[in-house]
Amino acid sequence: MMVPSTPPDSSARTREGVFFALACYGSWGLFPAFWKLVATVPPAEVLAHRILWSLLFVVVLIWRERRFDELRILVSSKRRLLVLTASTLCISLNWLVFIAAVSGGNILQASMGYFLNPLVNVALGVLVLKERLRPLQWLAVALAVAGVAEPVLAGDQPPWVAILLAASFGIYGLLRKQLPAVAPLTGLTIETGLMAPLALAYLVWRATAGDPLFGGSPELAAALIAGGPVTAFPLLWFAAAALRLRYATLGFFQYLAPTGHFLLAIFVFGEMPGPHTMVTFACIWGSIALYSLESWRHHTRRVTQS
């Protein structure tokens, strides 16, 4: 089939990319409202359902698009399978912590974690990929670290939820960066497939212990099953946006998700941030602004000099 010869930076293609980016990050920003629907179900059980129904949904999509050959190629490579196994552990931990944070009334910390995530990516780039930072970028990273350390220095608990979310998703992204040819859909299929036996075994164990498999009500059952498409669709929209937008442009949309979490936490679920929490947020927001400003200035200088 012929591919239309539309220039990659055409206005129509860019508008499509913006639409998919808004759909992706906007839906991720509303995730706390969805997972709050199953807050009465234990987080581990919610995670098990999310894995199994996500697997079922993506397998249907793989079958519909006739992409089983991609799966066979991935499974036949020991290196790729090993990397995907590690990424599976990271994303499973990330999902579990996020679900537990929502059900436990810690959405503000979830928001903090995803605001912090891009800076964790920068730190991992320096530590693992040996990337170099300019002085102002180092200052931005130091400001974020100071924000996370402030509650500890004040005798409070560290924001463990935020740290776990940012670290697990950052390492997940680093691992998936090692497999640039792996599409989001096929990658998610392998990851959920690897975790499916454990998820199924856990649900069977819960059932033999006398617990209801679907939360004990039709409403909870419907919400648990819906976790499959709710998980998969944003990833497909992200892939569509990434094909149509420059990566730098796409990066501006990533803060929609934690902003949505922050607004839902305060205005819908009534979480009130304490002074230490606000200091941490202020440091992270300042760090993001400083890093973005320095990146923009550097890009502008390079364009001017070229």
Order of alpha helices (4+ residues) and beta strands (2+ residues): alpha-alpha-alpha-alpha-alpha-alpha-alpha-alpha-alpha-alpha-alpha-alpha-alpha
